[in-house]
Amino acid sequence: MLDAHLTLFHQLPPSVADELKHRLSVETRGVRAPRAKVTGLMSLGGGVAYRIEAPELVAIREGLVDAFAGLLTPQDAGRWRPHVTIQNKVRPVLAKAVLAALSRDFVPREVEIAGLASWHYRGGPWDPHSRHMFA
């Protein structure tokens, strides 16, 4: 097993931290984990990621987008492409080689989404804010 994360939002304002914690709790308490599947690989230009299909997680995110409308950055307000980054910030030629190598043996598979969490970035290491596990 490998721990990984899907970024639902890149930058929510600190003023919504308590509301976010409440909403994440509501979305997870007593709720079965959303179904999810790694369906392919995707280029990030200077990196590579696994593409994730998780319709129920998309619905959770859409609810949060609605709740925080007007407070989101353009990146967070835009279309979400669920993915797990496996390589980032490398020369594009290296990323292209890794993408080709991984694509040769790629097999789609189910993955588990254990929960939802929020973090604070304070210019150094990330500090955990809240963690909410699915049932």
N, C-alpha and C positions, 0 to 999 in steps of 0.2 A: 504494500500500500504506500502511496505517496500523497502527502498533504500538498494541496494546491489551492489557489483561490481564483474566483471570478470577480472582477471589479464591477460592481453595479453602478457606482458613481465615483468620480475622481475627486470632486471637491464640493462638498456640501458646506454651507456656512455654519460656523460653530453655534449660531443662535438656534439651530434646529436639532441640536444633539439630543435633548430630552424627548422631543416629539419623535425623532427617529428611533430612539431606544424603545419607546412605547409601541410604535408601529411594527418594528421588527419582532417584538414580543408577541403581538397579536397575530402576526403572520406565521409564527412557528409553534406557539404553545398548543400542544395536543394535535398538531398537524403532521401528517405523514410527509416525508421528504419528497420533493418534486422528482419526477422521473427525469433522467438526464442521460445523454449519450454523446460520446466523442464521435463525430461524424466525418472528420477529415482534418487536414492540415491547412493552415493559411499563412501567407506571407505577410509580415509586418514591415516589409521594406528592409529594415535593419534588424530583422529577427524573424522568428517562427513561432506559431502558436497552434494549439489544438482547437478546432472549431467545436463548440458545444451546442447541442440542441436540447432545450429544456423549456417547453412551452409554459409550464406552470410557474417557473422562475421568471420568465418574461412577463407573465401576468402580475406577479408580485412587484416587479420593477415598475411596470406601467402604473400600478396603483400609487407607488411612491413618487413617480414623476408627476402624477396628477396632484398629489398632496403638497408637493413642494414647487409647483409651477410658479414661475416668476423668480425663483431663488436659485435656479440651476444655471451652471455655465453652459455656453452653447454646446460644448462637447457632451455634457451630461444630459442636455435636453434633446439631443439628436438620437438617431437610430442606434440601438444597442446591438453590438455584434459579440455575443457571449463567446469567450475564448479563455484558454489557459496559456499564458506566455511561457514558452520553454527556452527561448533565446531572445535576447534584446540588446540593442545598442552595439551591434557589430557591423562590420562593413557589409554592404549588400551582397557582394560576391560570396562571402562566407555564409550568409544567411541562405542564399540560393542553393548552395551546395548541401547544407544541412537539410533544407526542405526536400531536395531531391533524394537524399539518402533515407530520410524517414518515410518518404512517400512509397518507396519500394516495398516495404514490409508492413505498411499501415493496415490495420484491421479495425473497423468500427467496433466500439464496445460500450456497454453500459458503465456509468460512473455514479458514485453516490455523492449527493449534496447533503452534508451533515448538518449544516446550519447557516445562519446569517450573523454577521458581526459588523461592528463599526470601529473605526480607528481614528486617532488624532495624529496628524503629522505636525511636529513642532520643530522642524528644521534639522532633525537628527533621526534617531530611531523612531519608529512608529509606536505610539502608546495605545493599548487597547482601551476602548470605551465601553463596549457592551458585546455580549456573545449570547446567541439564542439558538439552541439546538432543536431540530425537528424531532418529532416523536419517534 
